[in-house]
Amino acid sequence: MRLKDKVVLVTASTRGIGLACVKACAKEGAIVYMAARNLERAQEIADALSGVKCVYNDATRPETFTTMVEDVVRDAGRIDVLVNNFGTSNPGKDLDFANTDPQMFLDTINLNLRSVFLASQAAAKHMATQGGGSIINISSVGGIVPDISQISYGQWIYPSSDPSGLKNIFPLLFVPTDILLPVSADCFPGLQLKPEKHRALRCGLSGHGK
Ligand SMILES: NC(=O)c1ccc[n+]([C@@H]2O[C@H](COP(=O)([O-])OP(=O)(O)OC[C@H]3O[C@@H](n4cnc5c(N)ncnc54)[C@H](OP(=O)(O)O)[C@@H]3O)[C@@H](O)[C@H]2O)c1
């Protein structure tokens, strides 16, 4: 099995795509760490799965991207895969170009982009010394195709700000070390709506999985 005994860290892991990644990797025999801000809830989920543990990460606290990686490496001795799944916006305030508050635009980009950068930087350091690793960025179709609103989330005006744009700096970071060529993959999920969001959309409210 491809992931047998691999050490995998998934951010925003208690629900949705993150939790699906956790379950899929655990099923493949990986040792999976759920990064979560609500450790109690994450532990409940982990207890029901095999080979799953929890580490603390709150995306609004930048320092916790480093500490979550250090916690994994301290416990498991290495980190083989980082899944940068965290990404968010506030559909009520993240509107179209004309109406989105500039500070809100910048704050959302900062929150989403730094989550990928900080976690990747912390993990890459260990991947370099252990001889390799994989960093997978969960991006969005919203990063490549304009939405009618949520311009901060989609960042389609500034595609280089999208997490997927970070792949362009990874080779620059790693090639000179001559130690590591991590696989960086970007996933672009389309709209994954939960039933309550389907209802909200039918009622004319903005949703987009948030
Ligand atoms: N759903 C879609 O239609 C869609 C489409 C394309 C791309 N995506 C992307 O896929 C990724 C996952 O989306 P999703 O819809 O599956 O997520 P989701 O079901 O809405 O779950 C959000 C996750 O983020 C966690 N989270 C929220 N705020 C956090 C914070 N401050 N610090 C740490 N964790 C936090 C939540 O933890 P709590 O349990 O603590 O709330 C939860 O685990 C995101 O990057 C999203 O942009 C989603």
The ligand as an SDF file (V2000), in Angstrom:
LIG
                    3D

 48 52  0  0  0  0  0  0  0  0999 V2000
  -16.6570   22.8230    0.0300 N   0  0  0  0  0  0  0  0  0  0  0  0
  -16.4060   23.2690   -1.2010 C   0  0  0  0  0  0  0  0  0  0  0  0
  -17.3120   23.4540   -2.0370 O   0  0  0  0  0  0  0  0  0  0  0  0
  -14.9860   23.5360   -1.6310 C   0  0  0  0  0  0  0  0  0  0  0  0
  -14.7100   23.7090   -2.9850 C   0  0  0  0  0  0  0  0  0  0  0  0
  -13.4120   23.9660   -3.3770 C   0  0  0  0  0  0  0  0  0  0  0  0
  -12.4120   24.0420   -2.4330 C   0  0  0  0  0  0  0  0  0  0  0  0
  -12.6920   23.8990   -1.1290 N   0  0  0  0  0  0  0  0  0  0  0  0
  -11.5890   24.0130   -0.1780 C   0  0  0  0  0  0  0  0  0  0  0  0
  -11.4360   22.7820    0.4770 O   0  0  0  0  0  0  0  0  0  0  0  0
  -10.9790   23.0110    1.8040 C   0  0  0  0  0  0  0  0  0  0  0  0
  -11.9370   22.3370    2.7960 C   0  0  0  0  0  0  0  0  0  0  0  0
  -13.2280   22.8760    2.6090 O   0  0  0  0  0  0  0  0  0  0  0  0
  -14.5030   22.1450    3.2170 P   0  0  0  0  0  0  0  0  0  0  0  0
  -15.7040   22.7780    2.5930 O   0  0  0  0  0  0  0  0  0  0  0  0
  -14.3310   20.6660    3.1300 O   0  0  0  0  0  0  0  0  0  0  0  0
  -14.4340   22.6140    4.7490 O   0  0  0  0  0  0  0  0  0  0  0  0
  -15.5910   22.5490    5.8260 P   0  0  0  0  0  0  0  0  0  0  0  0
  -16.3940   21.3080    5.6590 O   0  0  0  0  0  0  0  0  0  0  0  0
  -16.2980   23.8660    5.8650 O   0  0  0  0  0  0  0  0  0  0  0  0
  -14.7100   22.4000    7.1550 O   0  0  0  0  0  0  0  0  0  0  0  0
  -13.9450   23.4590    7.5790 C   0  0  0  0  0  0  0  0  0  0  0  0
  -12.8040   22.9080    8.4080 C   0  0  0  0  0  0  0  0  0  0  0  0
  -11.9360   24.0040    8.7020 O   0  0  0  0  0  0  0  0  0  0  0  0
  -11.7240   24.0150   10.0970 C   0  0  0  0  0  0  0  0  0  0  0  0
  -11.4480   25.3740   10.5180 N   0  0  0  0  0  0  0  0  0  0  0  0
  -12.2350   26.4570   10.3630 C   0  0  0  0  0  0  0  0  0  0  0  0
  -11.6330   27.5350   10.8840 N   0  0  0  0  0  0  0  0  0  0  0  0
  -10.4470   27.1170   11.3740 C   0  0  0  0  0  0  0  0  0  0  0  0
   -9.3810   27.7470   12.0440 C   0  0  0  0  0  0  0  0  0  0  0  0
   -9.4140   29.0530   12.3450 N   0  0  0  0  0  0  0  0  0  0  0  0
   -8.2960   27.0170   12.3860 N   0  0  0  0  0  0  0  0  0  0  0  0
   -8.2460   25.7000   12.1270 C   0  0  0  0  0  0  0  0  0  0  0  0
   -9.2390   25.0220   11.5150 N   0  0  0  0  0  0  0  0  0  0  0  0
  -10.3210   25.7240   11.1460 C   0  0  0  0  0  0  0  0  0  0  0  0
  -13.0040   23.4820   10.6910 C   0  0  0  0  0  0  0  0  0  0  0  0
  -12.7580   23.0740   12.0100 O   0  0  0  0  0  0  0  0  0  0  0  0
  -13.8700   23.1950   13.1870 P   0  0  0  0  0  0  0  0  0  0  0  0
  -14.4610   21.8300   13.3330 O   0  0  0  0  0  0  0  0  0  0  0  0
  -13.0800   23.6140   14.3960 O   0  0  0  0  0  0  0  0  0  0  0  0
  -14.8820   24.2210   12.7850 O   0  0  0  0  0  0  0  0  0  0  0  0
  -13.2740   22.3270    9.7320 C   0  0  0  0  0  0  0  0  0  0  0  0
  -12.5010   21.2050   10.0490 O   0  0  0  0  0  0  0  0  0  0  0  0
  -10.9000   24.5230    1.9910 C   0  0  0  0  0  0  0  0  0  0  0  0
   -9.5810   24.9510    1.7300 O   0  0  0  0  0  0  0  0  0  0  0  0
  -11.8460   25.0420    0.9290 C   0  0  0  0  0  0  0  0  0  0  0  0
  -11.5020   26.3500    0.5250 O   0  0  0  0  0  0  0  0  0  0  0  0
  -13.9560   23.6360   -0.7010 C   0  0  0  0  0  0  0  0  0  0  0  0
  1  2  1  0
  2  3  2  0
  2  4  1  0
  4  5  1  0
  4 48  2  0
  5  6  2  0
  6  7  1  0
  7  8  2  0
  8  9  1  0
  8 48  1  0
  9 10  1  0
  9 46  1  0
 10 11  1  0
 11 12  1  0
 11 44  1  0
 12 13  1  0
 13 14  1  0
 14 15  2  0
 14 16  1  0
 14 17  1  0
 17 18  1  0
 18 19  2  0
 18 20  1  0
 18 21  1  0
 21 22  1  0
 22 23  1  0
 23 24  1  0
 23 42  1  0
 24 25  1  0
 25 26  1  0
 25 36  1  0
 26 27  1  0
 26 35  1  0
 27 28  2  0
 28 29  1  0
 29 30  1  0
 29 35  2  0
 30 31  1  0
 30 32  2  0
 32 33  1  0
 33 34  2  0
 34 35  1  0
 36 37  1  0
 36 42  1  0
 37 38  1  0
 38 39  2  0
 38 40  1  0
 38 41  1  0
 42 43  1  0
 44 45  1  0
 44 46  1  0
 46 47  1  0
M  CHG  2   8   1  16  -1
M  END
$$$$
